[in-house]
Amino acid sequence: MAEQLWRKRVYPLFGLLTMVALLYLNFGDKFKLPVSLWLPKMNFVSTNSTRFVIKDDDGINESTLYVNGWNSYWLLEESIWDESRNRVTEMIRRGAQMGMTVCRTWAFSDGKDPSSLQISPGVFNEKVFQGLDFVIAEARRHKIRLILSLVNNLDAFGGKAQYVRWAKEAGANVTFLSDSFFSHPTVKDYYKNYIKAVVTRKNSLTGVRYSEEPAIFAWELMNEPRCVSNSSAPVLQSWITEMAAYTKSLDTNHLVTVGLEGFYGPKATERSKINPGKWADSLGLDFIQNSAVANIDFASVHAYPDSWIPEADMRQKADYLSHWVDSHVTDGDHVLNKPVLFTEVGSSLRVNKGVYNKDFLLKTVYDKIFESAKKGQAGAGALIWQLLVEGVEEHYGDQFSLIAWDHPSTYKLILEQSCRLRRIFDKGEPTRRLRHMDPCFGQKS
């Protein structure tokens, strides 16, 4: 009887494996198992007041999520060619190994470069688009969620300046000022068409439309928008309102954020004192006003004390950073009633009295987020800028980049933050057992 049961179980499996082997031998690398067979179950992230939440399968109960994550802006470019995709897989795998849950990366590359996603308005390089498909599929495979930024304020990877050049070349009556991006109808239409192409795309690997992909955490309208030619801010404010509404009209499953650095406008007299200098008052931004837009689901903030206040010593930078975080978390709790996510936290790798500056400043932010999580406040997480893997340092590295596993103290700090945030919300689930494969297994409470 036992032998018959064994045969019933093993023979079908053996037949399936034989069929797969024959298909591979006959068709080689053209044969691929459907990715949907290994896609793990994930649910969408939403917000409940000042918290990120994930709805359970029943759609009624929800779990709270405080984010520990990272930036690797280069994933798309490294995913274009098969020979470099292993670096992307390795980065996402290692991020998951440190207990991190969210990665922020570029979903744009505009221009005539061979690695550009959008070659001209509405014209795309399918090979590059398939690279983005790969990034999303790998994130899903490792249960990592992505914040996908849709255009750059800076000139790198084309940015808003490339859109303005396209409009000028097409005969539009537009100045060469890149801030025309925010106001000229032709340029705005170009950008809307881009949003639509990305948000509604069906992934060539998974068959899942981006708008229906739970491994996408949020759409970011722009990386670090600034409108320096209009310091009174209405132009940028109008653009945010229009583009957030348009994105939501295409996709109601995902969160939308602006991509702000967090600077306060000149009219916010008391708050503008928190800015790192008077220069930050004249960028056409206002953290409160920009983040309060109805279709913006959470506020985004960056933090770069080494760049913003370079003459300050380490203690002064840490004090400034502490006040910077406190101010924005307070605004999230009492003014915006939205989560506040510190989507770029960057500092140098210089060593001061045997301690990495990066560790000292990163711990300052991490401790603030941990306290926020314990109290259920709006400080919803932080993403380190930025992580690399071996082989990409020269092309994508900057003064704030690191390979975390080459810096044990930073690696330990990141892992500890991931695990202590998770432990807050694991309480009340005494039956849960951490497995040896879990990155938090063995971590002290």
C-alpha positions as a Python dict, from the first residue, in 0.01 Angstrom:
ca = {
    (1, 'M'): (0, 0, 0),
    (2, 'A'): (280, 237, 96),
    (3, 'E'): (465, 152, -226),
    (4, 'Q'): (158, 230, -437),
    (5, 'L'): (116, 567, -260),
    (6, 'W'): (484, 643, -321),
    (7, 'R'): (445, 567, -691),
    (8, 'K'): (134, 787, -720),
    (9, 'R'): (329, 1080, -577),
    (10, 'V'): (665, 1033, -744),
    (11, 'Y'): (571, 924, -1096),
    (12, 'P'): (375, 1242, -1188),
    (13, 'L'): (660, 1455, -1054),
    (14, 'F'): (912, 1250, -1250),
    (15, 'G'): (700, 1290, -1565),
    (16, 'L'): (682, 1668, -1517),
    (17, 'L'): (1058, 1697, -1468),
    (18, 'T'): (1119, 1483, -1775),
    (19, 'M'): (894, 1708, -1983),
    (20, 'V'): (1073, 2021, -1859),
    (21, 'A'): (1412, 1862, -1940),
    (22, 'L'): (1301, 1770, -2293),
    (23, 'L'): (1167, 2120, -2355),
    (24, 'Y'): (1493, 2274, -2234),
    (25, 'L'): (1706, 2039, -2444),
    (26, 'N'): (1501, 2117, -2755),
    (27, 'F'): (1454, 2490, -2710),
    (28, 'G'): (1746, 2587, -2487),
    (29, 'D'): (1731, 2933, -2335),
    (30, 'K'): (1415, 3014, -2531),
    (31, 'F'): (1222, 2795, -2289),
    (32, 'K'): (1133, 2951, -1955),
    (33, 'L'): (903, 2836, -1680),
    (34, 'P'): (619, 3082, -1619),
    (35, 'V'): (739, 3333, -1360),
    (36, 'S'): (394, 3328, -1202),
    (37, 'L'): (479, 2983, -1065),
    (38, 'W'): (731, 3134, -823),
    (39, 'L'): (579, 3476, -750),
    (40, 'P'): (528, 3500, -374),
    (41, 'K'): (204, 3632, -234),
    (42, 'M'): (216, 4003, -148),
    (43, 'N'): (-52, 4259, -64),
    (44, 'F'): (-63, 4630, -144),
    (45, 'V'): (55, 4896, 100),
    (46, 'S'): (-188, 5171, 191),
    (47, 'T'): (-208, 5433, 464),
    (48, 'N'): (-419, 5467, 776),
    (49, 'S'): (-374, 5820, 902),
    (50, 'T'): (-1, 5854, 979),
    (51, 'R'): (90, 5486, 935),
    (52, 'F'): (167, 5258, 644),
    (53, 'V'): (-48, 4947, 659),
    (54, 'I'): (-78, 4623, 465),
    (55, 'K'): (-427, 4478, 434),
    (56, 'D'): (-461, 4110, 514),
    (57, 'D'): (-615, 3873, 260),
    (58, 'D'): (-957, 3925, 417),
    (59, 'G'): (-938, 4295, 331),
    (60, 'I'): (-1046, 4384, 684),
    (61, 'N'): (-752, 4332, 918),
    (62, 'E'): (-427, 4517, 859),
    (63, 'S'): (-70, 4512, 981),
    (64, 'T'): (143, 4819, 1042),
    (65, 'L'): (463, 4873, 844),
    (66, 'Y'): (752, 5095, 949),
    (67, 'V'): (1013, 5097, 676),
    (68, 'N'): (1382, 5026, 685),
    (69, 'G'): (1504, 5046, 328),
    (70, 'W'): (1768, 5161, 88),
    (71, 'N'): (1839, 5339, -239),
    (72, 'S'): (2007, 5178, -540),
    (73, 'Y'): (1922, 5413, -824),
    (74, 'W'): (2118, 5205, -1078),
    (75, 'L'): (1907, 4888, -1090),
    (76, 'L'): (1736, 4968, -1421),
    (77, 'E'): (2055, 5037, -1613),
    (78, 'E'): (2222, 4720, -1482),
    (79, 'S'): (1916, 4513, -1577),
    (80, 'I'): (1926, 4595, -1948),
    (81, 'W'): (2195, 4342, -2036),
    (82, 'D'): (2186, 3978, -1931),
    (83, 'E'): (2550, 3978, -1821),
    (84, 'S'): (2493, 4245, -1555),
    (85, 'R'): (2155, 4132, -1422),
    (86, 'N'): (2323, 3917, -1158),
    (87, 'R'): (2434, 4239, -985),
    (88, 'V'): (2073, 4350, -955),
    (89, 'T'): (1967, 4012, -818),
    (90, 'E'): (2254, 4023, -571),
    (91, 'M'): (2169, 4374, -452),
    (92, 'I'): (1804, 4289, -392),
    (93, 'R'): (1897, 3961, -225),
    (94, 'R'): (2144, 4129, 7),
    (95, 'G'): (1895, 4404, 91),
    (96, 'A'): (1648, 4135, 197),
    (97, 'Q'): (1925, 3963, 396),
    (98, 'M'): (1959, 4281, 602),
    (99, 'G'): (1588, 4268, 680),
    (100, 'M'): (1508, 4569, 464),
    (101, 'T'): (1169, 4582, 295),
    (102, 'V'): (1173, 4878, 53),
    (103, 'C'): (1414, 4987, -220),
    (104, 'R'): (1394, 5319, -403),
    (105, 'T'): (1521, 5327, -760),
    (106, 'W'): (1488, 5509, -1091),
    (107, 'A'): (1214, 5416, -1335),
    (108, 'F'): (1338, 5672, -1586),
    (109, 'S'): (1616, 5730, -1833),
    (110, 'D'): (1539, 5987, -2102),
    (111, 'G'): (1743, 6068, -2412),
    (112, 'K'): (1928, 5910, -2703),
    (113, 'D'): (2172, 5703, -2501),
    (114, 'P'): (2162, 5327, -2580),
    (115, 'S'): (2052, 5267, -2220),
    (116, 'S'): (1769, 5523, -2232),
    (117, 'L'): (1420, 5398, -2163),
    (118, 'Q'): (1242, 5686, -2339),
    (119, 'I'): (1424, 5775, -2661),
    (120, 'S'): (1187, 6054, -2761),
    (121, 'P'): (844, 6155, -2630),
    (122, 'G'): (632, 5841, -2616),
    (123, 'V'): (894, 5627, -2793),
    (124, 'F'): (1053, 5355, -2580),
    (125, 'N'): (1341, 5113, -2600),
    (126, 'E'): (1171, 4778, -2538),
    (127, 'K'): (1498, 4619, -2432),
    (128, 'V'): (1534, 4875, -2154),
    (129, 'F'): (1168, 4840, -2057),
    (130, 'Q'): (1231, 4468, -2017),
    (131, 'G'): (1514, 4564, -1781),
    (132, 'L'): (1259, 4744, -1561),
    (133, 'D'): (1039, 4435, -1585),
    (134, 'F'): (1331, 4236, -1447),
    (135, 'V'): (1388, 4476, -1156),
    (136, 'I'): (1024, 4447, -1052),
    (137, 'A'): (1015, 4069, -1094),
    (138, 'E'): (1330, 4026, -883),
    (139, 'A'): (1192, 4257, -614),
    (140, 'R'): (873, 4049, -604),
    (141, 'R'): (1074, 3725, -586),
    (142, 'H'): (1256, 3852, -276),
    (143, 'K'): (948, 4022, -125),
    (144, 'I'): (1103, 4367, -159),
    (145, 'R'): (879, 4663, -242),
    (146, 'L'): (996, 4938, -479),
    (147, 'I'): (953, 5313, -477),
    (148, 'L'): (978, 5397, -847),
    (149, 'S'): (1079, 5753, -932),
    (150, 'L'): (942, 5873, -1267),
    (151, 'V'): (1166, 6164, -1369),
    (152, 'N'): (1474, 6349, -1248),
    (153, 'N'): (1496, 6713, -1151),
    (154, 'L'): (1868, 6693, -1227),
    (155, 'D'): (2017, 6650, -1575),
    (156, 'A'): (2144, 6299, -1501),
    (157, 'F'): (1952, 6041, -1705),
    (158, 'G'): (1788, 6319, -1906),
    (159, 'G'): (1570, 6475, -1642),
    (160, 'K'): (1327, 6762, -1682),
    (161, 'A'): (1574, 6944, -1909),
    (162, 'Q'): (1544, 6665, -2168),
    (163, 'Y'): (1166, 6708, -2181),
    (164, 'V'): (1207, 7081, -2242),
    (165, 'R'): (1460, 7016, -2521),
    (166, 'W'): (1217, 6775, -2686),
    (167, 'A'): (942, 7037, -2680),
    (168, 'K'): (1177, 7302, -2820),
    (169, 'E'): (1287, 7068, -3100),
    (170, 'A'): (922, 6999, -3182),
    (171, 'G'): (862, 7371, -3236),
    (172, 'A'): (683, 7450, -2910),
    (173, 'N'): (709, 7808, -2787),
    (174, 'V'): (908, 7718, -2479),
    (175, 'T'): (1216, 7873, -2322),
    (176, 'F'): (1529, 7669, -2257),
    (177, 'L'): (1474, 7711, -1884),
    (178, 'S'): (1426, 7359, -1751),
    (179, 'D'): (1162, 7485, -1508),
    (180, 'S'): (929, 7514, -1810),
    (181, 'F'): (882, 7144, -1741),
    (182, 'F'): (632, 7235, -1469),
    (183, 'S'): (415, 7474, -1668),
    (184, 'H'): (428, 7430, -2047),
    (185, 'P'): (129, 7227, -2179),
    (186, 'T'): (335, 7034, -2436),
    (187, 'V'): (593, 6928, -2180),
    (188, 'K'): (326, 6832, -1929),
    (189, 'D'): (157, 6617, -2192),
    (190, 'Y'): (488, 6445, -2265),
    (191, 'Y'): (525, 6362, -1897),
    (192, 'K'): (166, 6242, -1862),
    (193, 'N'): (216, 6010, -2157),
    (194, 'Y'): (525, 5874, -1989),
    (195, 'I'): (338, 5812, -1664),
    (196, 'K'): (67, 5628, -1855),
    (197, 'A'): (316, 5411, -2046),
    (198, 'V'): (489, 5303, -1725),
    (199, 'V'): (192, 5263, -1493),
    (200, 'T'): (-15, 5063, -1743),
    (201, 'R'): (268, 4843, -1874),
    (202, 'K'): (232, 4465, -1852),
    (203, 'N'): (548, 4303, -1723),
    (204, 'S'): (697, 4082, -1996),
    (205, 'L'): (829, 3836, -1735),
    (206, 'T'): (539, 3806, -1492),
    (207, 'G'): (240, 3907, -1705),
    (208, 'V'): (132, 4142, -1425),
    (209, 'R'): (52, 4504, -1507),
    (210, 'Y'): (257, 4751, -1306),
    (211, 'S'): (-66, 4904, -1175),
    (212, 'E'): (-156, 4563, -1030),
    (213, 'E'): (190, 4471, -896),
    (214, 'P'): (205, 4463, -514),
    (215, 'A'): (587, 4468, -520),
    (216, 'I'): (558, 4837, -615),
    (217, 'F'): (535, 5040, -294),
    (218, 'A'): (476, 5381, -451),
    (219, 'W'): (515, 5608, -752),
    (220, 'E'): (739, 5909, -695),
    (221, 'L'): (656, 6203, -923),
    (222, 'M'): (1011, 6341, -939),
    (223, 'N'): (1346, 6299, -773),
    (224, 'E'): (1409, 6620, -574),
    (225, 'P'): (1186, 6868, -761),
    (226, 'R'): (1298, 7230, -754),
    (227, 'C'): (1158, 7530, -937),
    (228, 'V'): (1416, 7800, -880),
    (229, 'S'): (1277, 8034, -1146),
    (230, 'N'): (954, 8067, -949),
    (231, 'S'): (1033, 8095, -581),
    (232, 'S'): (675, 8180, -486),
    (233, 'A'): (591, 7810, -542),
    (234, 'P'): (248, 7817, -718),
    (235, 'V'): (386, 7665, -1040),
    (236, 'L'): (529, 7358, -870),
    (237, 'Q'): (226, 7328, -644),
    (238, 'S'): (-7, 7324, -942),
    (239, 'W'): (210, 7065, -1118),
    (240, 'I'): (209, 6834, -815),
    (241, 'T'): (-168, 6860, -785),
    (242, 'E'): (-221, 6783, -1154),
    (243, 'M'): (26, 6497, -1184),
    (244, 'A'): (-75, 6326, -859),
    (245, 'A'): (-439, 6330, -970),
    (246, 'Y'): (-346, 6197, -1314),
    (247, 'T'): (-138, 5912, -1169),
    (248, 'K'): (-424, 5816, -936),
    (249, 'S'): (-666, 5818, -1230),
    (250, 'L'): (-456, 5538, -1384),
    (251, 'D'): (-373, 5344, -1070),
    (252, 'T'): (-572, 5335, -747),
    (253, 'N'): (-372, 5047, -599),
    (254, 'H'): (-50, 5231, -527),
    (255, 'L'): (66, 5517, -312),
    (256, 'V'): (193, 5840, -467),
    (257, 'T'): (454, 6074, -323),
    (258, 'V'): (626, 6387, -454),
    (259, 'G'): (996, 6313, -402),
    (260, 'L'): (1069, 6626, -196),
    (261, 'E'): (1385, 6706, -5),
    (262, 'G'): (1173, 6851, 274),
    (263, 'F'): (1263, 7221, 259),
    (264, 'Y'): (1014, 7472, 397),
    (265, 'G'): (901, 7772, 196),
    (266, 'P'): (971, 8136, 290),
    (267, 'K'): (611, 8192, 402),
    (268, 'A'): (649, 7925, 670),
    (269, 'T'): (849, 8170, 880),
    (270, 'E'): (906, 7960, 1189),
    (271, 'R'): (958, 7634, 1005),
    (272, 'S'): (1194, 7785, 748),
    (273, 'K'): (1440, 7831, 1033),
    (274, 'I'): (1477, 7453, 1024),
    (275, 'N'): (1611, 7473, 667),
    (276, 'P'): (1988, 7425, 636),
    (277, 'G'): (2033, 7777, 495),
    (278, 'K'): (1859, 8069, 327),
    (279, 'W'): (1933, 7907, -10),
    (280, 'A'): (1671, 7642, 70),
    (281, 'D'): (1397, 7907, 97),
    (282, 'S'): (1417, 8001, -271),
    (283, 'L'): (1370, 7669, -450),
    (284, 'G'): (998, 7706, -522),
    (285, 'L'): (921, 7446, -256),
    (286, 'D'): (714, 7426, 57),
    (287, 'F'): (716, 7093, 237),
    (288, 'I'): (381, 7148, 407),
    (289, 'Q'): (191, 7282, 107),
    (290, 'N'): (341, 7035, -142),
    (291, 'S'): (278, 6734, 82),
    (292, 'A'): (-78, 6838, 172),
    (293, 'V'): (-209, 6776, -182),
    (294, 'A'): (-504, 6536, -158),
    (295, 'N'): (-362, 6269, -392),
    (296, 'I'): (-22, 6266, -222),
    (297, 'D'): (-36, 5974, 19),
    (298, 'F'): (280, 6031, 219),
    (299, 'A'): (544, 6299, 259),
    (300, 'S'): (901, 6241, 148),
    (301, 'V'): (1211, 6401, 304),
    (302, 'H'): (1585, 6381, 234),
    (303, 'A'): (1871, 6440, 475),
    (304, 'Y'): (2230, 6528, 379),
    (305, 'P'): (2396, 6714, 669),
    (306, 'D'): (2746, 6668, 521),
    (307, 'S'): (2641, 6855, 206),
    (308, 'W'): (2395, 7102, 358),
    (309, 'I'): (2606, 7222, 653),
    (310, 'P'): (2960, 7118, 553),
    (311, 'E'): (3138, 7351, 798),
    (312, 'A'): (2962, 7205, 1104),
    (313, 'D'): (3135, 6948, 1324),
    (314, 'M'): (2991, 6602, 1378),
    (315, 'R'): (2798, 6691, 1694),
    (316, 'Q'): (2642, 6994, 1525),
    (317, 'K'): (2542, 6786, 1225),
    (318, 'A'): (2381, 6525, 1450),
    (319, 'D'): (2192, 6795, 1643),
    (320, 'Y'): (2073, 6951, 1319),
    (321, 'L'): (1965, 6614, 1183),
    (322, 'S'): (1774, 6540, 1503),
    (323, 'H'): (1579, 6867, 1477),
    (324, 'W'): (1522, 6813, 1102),
    (325, 'V'): (1364, 6472, 1165),
    (326, 'D'): (1161, 6593, 1465),
    (327, 'S'): (1018, 6887, 1272),
    (328, 'H'): (894, 6677, 982),
    (329, 'V'): (756, 6398, 1200),
    (330, 'T'): (565, 6659, 1402),
    (331, 'D'): (425, 6804, 1079),
    (332, 'G'): (317, 6457, 971),
    (333, 'D'): (137, 6399, 1300),
    (334, 'H'): (-23, 6737, 1360),
    (335, 'V'): (-51, 6916, 1024),
    (336, 'L'): (-55, 6667, 737),
    (337, 'N'): (-198, 6360, 909),
    (338, 'K'): (18, 6150, 674),
    (339, 'P'): (320, 5922, 710),
    (340, 'V'): (659, 6087, 663),
    (341, 'L'): (924, 5873, 493),
    (342, 'F'): (1289, 5982, 490),
    (343, 'T'): (1360, 5849, 142),
    (344, 'E'): (1726, 5953, 123),
    (345, 'V'): (1954, 5963, 426),
    (346, 'G'): (2311, 6022, 314),
    (347, 'S'): (2640, 6088, 490),
    (348, 'S'): (3005, 6034, 413),
    (349, 'L'): (3225, 5742, 511),
    (350, 'R'): (3482, 5961, 684),
    (351, 'V'): (3610, 5826, 1016),
    (352, 'N'): (3604, 6043, 1329),
    (353, 'K'): (3768, 5906, 1646),
    (354, 'G'): (3732, 5550, 1527),
    (355, 'V'): (3362, 5580, 1433),
    (356, 'Y'): (3228, 5620, 1082),
    (357, 'N'): (3044, 5952, 1041),
    (358, 'K'): (2785, 5758, 841),
    (359, 'D'): (2714, 5527, 1134),
    (360, 'F'): (2682, 5813, 1380),
    (361, 'L'): (2443, 6016, 1164),
    (362, 'L'): (2250, 5714, 1039),
    (363, 'K'): (2195, 5597, 1396),
    (364, 'T'): (2061, 5943, 1480),
    (365, 'V'): (1787, 5898, 1220),
    (366, 'Y'): (1730, 5530, 1299),
    (367, 'D'): (1676, 5605, 1669),
    (368, 'K'): (1422, 5875, 1583),
    (369, 'I'): (1232, 5636, 1355),
    (370, 'F'): (1239, 5364, 1619),
    (371, 'E'): (1093, 5598, 1880),
    (372, 'S'): (830, 5709, 1629),
    (373, 'A'): (736, 5347, 1562),
    (374, 'K'): (706, 5266, 1932),
    (375, 'K'): (469, 5560, 1978),
    (376, 'G'): (278, 5503, 1653),
    (377, 'Q'): (386, 5841, 1518),
    (378, 'A'): (426, 5967, 1160),
    (379, 'G'): (800, 5903, 1124),
    (380, 'A'): (736, 5599, 907),
    (381, 'G'): (1086, 5492, 808),
    (382, 'A'): (1418, 5575, 648),
    (383, 'L'): (1609, 5468, 336),
    (384, 'I'): (1988, 5489, 335),
    (385, 'W'): (2159, 5650, 34),
    (386, 'Q'): (2292, 5438, -125),
    (387, 'L'): (2397, 5075, -146),
    (388, 'L'): (2614, 4912, -412),
    (389, 'V'): (2748, 4568, -494),
    (390, 'E'): (3090, 4471, -622),
    (391, 'G'): (3152, 4580, -980),
    (392, 'V'): (2936, 4895, -992),
    (393, 'E'): (3130, 5130, -763),
    (394, 'E'): (3317, 5318, -1033),
    (395, 'H'): (3012, 5384, -1248),
    (396, 'Y'): (2746, 5456, -986),
    (397, 'G'): (2930, 5542, -666),
    (398, 'D'): (2936, 5882, -497),
    (399, 'Q'): (3069, 6014, -167),
    (400, 'F'): (2771, 5865, 19),
    (401, 'S'): (2771, 5519, -140),
    (402, 'L'): (2895, 5198, 15),
    (403, 'I'): (2899, 4824, -15),
    (404, 'A'): (2742, 4754, 324),
    (405, 'W'): (2899, 4411, 378),
    (406, 'D'): (3245, 4570, 341),
    (407, 'H'): (3158, 4793, 640),
    (408, 'P'): (3057, 4559, 924),
    (409, 'S'): (2953, 4834, 1166),
    (410, 'T'): (2714, 4988, 911),
    (411, 'Y'): (2582, 4647, 809),
    (412, 'K'): (2513, 4565, 1175),
    (413, 'L'): (2337, 4899, 1227),
    (414, 'I'): (2109, 4844, 927),
    (415, 'L'): (2021, 4487, 1030),
    (416, 'E'): (1952, 4587, 1390),
    (417, 'Q'): (1718, 4864, 1275),
    (418, 'S'): (1527, 4624, 1050),
    (419, 'C'): (1482, 4373, 1329),
    (420, 'R'): (1390, 4607, 1612),
    (421, 'L'): (1126, 4776, 1397),
    (422, 'R'): (980, 4439, 1315),
    (423, 'R'): (983, 4322, 1676),
    (424, 'I'): (757, 4610, 1779),
    (425, 'F'): (479, 4469, 1565),
    (426, 'D'): (561, 4102, 1617),
    (427, 'K'): (446, 4137, 1977),
    (428, 'G'): (109, 3985, 2032),
    (429, 'E'): (197, 3700, 1791),
    (430, 'P'): (356, 3449, 2034),
    (431, 'T'): (313, 3158, 1794),
    (432, 'R'): (541, 3311, 1533),
    (433, 'R'): (879, 3140, 1515),
    (434, 'L'): (1175, 3291, 1337),
    (435, 'R'): (1338, 3044, 1106),
    (436, 'H'): (1713, 3015, 1058),
    (437, 'M'): (1682, 3171, 712),
    (438, 'D'): (1522, 3479, 865),
    (439, 'P'): (1771, 3769, 886),
    (440, 'C'): (1645, 3853, 1235),
    (441, 'F'): (1695, 3502, 1371),
    (442, 'G'): (1926, 3524, 1670),
    (443, 'Q'): (1907, 3903, 1693),
    (444, 'K'): (1876, 4022, 2052),
    (445, 'S'): (1551, 4182, 2164),
}
